[in-house]
Amino acid sequence: MKRGARFWRHRCAAALAALAAGWLVAAPAETDRAALLRACFRYRISQQTVAQLAKLAESLPEGRRAQVEQSAQSWQDNSLTIIREDLDARFGARARAVFGDFLAEFGAAENKGDQAFLNALAEQLGWDAAPSGFEKLRLRVVRDLVPDEVATAGRFLGDVQSWADLCGDLADAPPLTVWLERDKPSVKPATAAFGKHPAPARQAAGPKPKPNPLRDAEAAAGDFEETEEPPASALDSFGDARGARRARALEDAQEGMQQVALERRTAEEEQAAKKTAAAQAEAEAVRKQAERLAAVEQEAIEQRKNSWSGRLKSLLCTTIGATSGAFLGGVGARAGEEAAEAVFGDH
C-alpha cells in the first residue's frame, strides 16, 4: 500500500509539472512585433478619442468647449507618454526609429491591402493562421491586444459626454476636471503648526560687570610687577557705563525686531493655511457633489461608456477600410514619421 501511494504521488507531481510546463508554453513572452502592433493601435485609439472629443465639443458654449479641449489634450499627452515609456523600456535608444519604421511599413501595407505582409506578421506574432485582410487583423488586435485601452477610452468619452449633458441641465455643474477625478481620494485639509516657531534666542552672555576702578587696577597675582598705576578718572568710568547702556539698548532693539518679524510670519502662515483649508474644503464639497450626481446618473454613464467603446471598435476595425490616413495622418514613411514625432517629440 505504501509503495502504491508513493507511486501515485509521483504520478500526480509529474502531471502537475507537465501542466505547469504547458501553461508556460501557452503564454510565451510578447514578441517585438506584437509590442509594436499594440503601440500602433494605442496611438490610433488616442487619435480617435481626441477626434471624437473635438466633434463632441463643437456644439458646446465656449467655456465648456475650452474645458473639453484641455481635458482632451491631457488625455492625449498621457496616452502618448505611456506608449513612449513602454517602447523605450523594450527598444531603448532605438525605440523611435523602430516605431516609425514599423508604422511606415504597416501603413503602406494596409493602404495596399498587402496579404503577404499579413502572412509574415501573423508568423512573427505566432498566430496559427494569418487574417484574411486588414479588417480581420484589426478585429483581432482590438479583441486580443488592446481591449483594456478601448474600454478606458470609452469610459473617458462617456464621462465627458455625461458632463456635457449635465451642464445643459444644471447651472452649477462641477468643472470637467473635478467630474473626471471624482473617484480619487480627497486631500486632507491643510494644517499649520501655529506658534511653533522658536522665539528669537538671546545671545548667551553673562552679566557685564560694573566698572570698578579699584578692581580693574588690580593685577593678577602671578604677573604682579610693582609699577605705579594712575588712578582711573571719573570721565573714563562714565564713558564705560554709557557704552554698556548703548550695547544693552541695541540688543533689546534687535530682540524686539526679531519678535515682531516672528509674530508677523506666524500670522501670515496662519492666514495662508486658513485660505488653503477653505479652498480644500470647497474643492471637496464640489467633488462630493460630482460623486452624488454620478451616482444618480450611473446607469446612463455606463450606457454611454459601452456605446463609445462600441463606436471606437467600429472606427478601429471597419470604418477606415484599407486606408491608414484616417489614423496616422498620411500613408507610408510620412505617416510613420509624423506618428513617431507625436509619440517621441517634446510634450
Summary of the structure (lengths in Angstrom):
residues: 347
radius of gyration: 38.5
end to end distance: 72.0
largest distance: 122.6
contacts: 918
relative contact order: 0.14
helix: 74%
strand: 0%
